[in-house]
Amino acid sequence: MRGSASRLAVVAMAICAGAFAFTAASASASAATDPPAITIGPDGETAPVFSYADAIRERVFIPVPGDDQDGDGITD
């Protein structure tokens, strides 16, 4: 009886340690992906936080039948 009780205690401690490690890992991962806070300027409105010059710009063409979207003279 004494051997099974100590084995049960070891298993319970291992489960608790694993749960703690998982919780700590997910908490740090979610903290890294939190969106930036809203910054309010002196005029009471939202203020720019990121540099427009450093922004990543992307252009996407969605094919529409019968329309020349990219201006190359060929219907896309």
Secondary structure, DSSP 8 states (H G I E B T S, - for coil): -HHHHHHHHHHHHHHHHHHHHHHHHHHHHHHHT------B-TTSSB---S-STT----------TT--SSSSSS--
